[in-house]
Amino acid sequence: MGYADQLFDLTDRVVLITGGSRGLGREMAFGAARCGADVVIASRDMDNCVATAAEIAAETGRSAMAYQVHVGRWDQLDGLVEATYDRFGKVDTLINNAGMSPLYDRLTDVTEKLFDAVVNLNLKGPFRLSALVGERMMAAGRGSIINVSSTGSLRPNGGIIPYAAAKAGLNAMTEGLAQAFGPAVRVNTLMAGPFLTDISKAWNLDKATQNPFGHLSLRRAGNPSEIVGAALFLASDASSFTTGSILRADGGIP
């Protein structure tokens, strides 16, 4: 192994990723497996989970487990954790990646049900999963939790208020969990900017008359694969002295 290979080595580690069957979660799952980890792909769509897990196993030779779960539903999360520990006996890295930001025209269109659904998936679910897995990590003496947030938590606009509020809560939760689970477990925020995933299709970029990302330092949105380096840094021993932090992969927001 070269120096960089050793630094980012995840051989025989177990990485649990919510929202792992598509978008940024899928890219992070492949990245972890390529560095030697076994992965758990968890999302609401079992068919996508199974397909992604099969692709990862075929390409990397690592074990990949598919699990259907709605992260926004508290009572389903114990089953995910138990199934993971039954299969692998441990979790070395938890990536709380599942999230959503529904569109709305007016603030009065946001119903209580919609507001609660956004908070449940983006904040309450990650809290519960972090509590369940983090305590086991503490008992094992090591672990890393990565909360995937959004630059919307720092620069909210009128179209994402419930989502931005939930992600701002996730940022705060990261710092609290880092203190609660330290020194054995590191907890960090990976803050993503705009990425060209399947979700970006709703942005109607083809109808834009000017560059919608011109305000960013890089003047463009990210490709999904560009999240992987930051995720591997936080998952691996390369970030052994990094906890309670926000790592931005956002193209340079102003």
Secondary structure, DSSP 8 states (H G I E B T S, - for coil): --HHHHHT--TT-EEEEETTTSHHHHHHHHHHHHTT-EEEEEES-HHHHHHHHHHHHHHH---EEEEE--TT-HHHHHHHHHHHHHHHS--SEEEE--------SSGGG--HHHHHHHHIIIIIHHHHHHHHHHHHHHHHT-EEEEEEEEGGGTS--TTSHHHHHHHHHHHHHHHHHHHHHTTTEEEEEEEE--B-SGGGGGG-GGG-SS-TTTTSTTSS-B-GGGGHHHHHHHHSGGGTT--S-EEEESS---
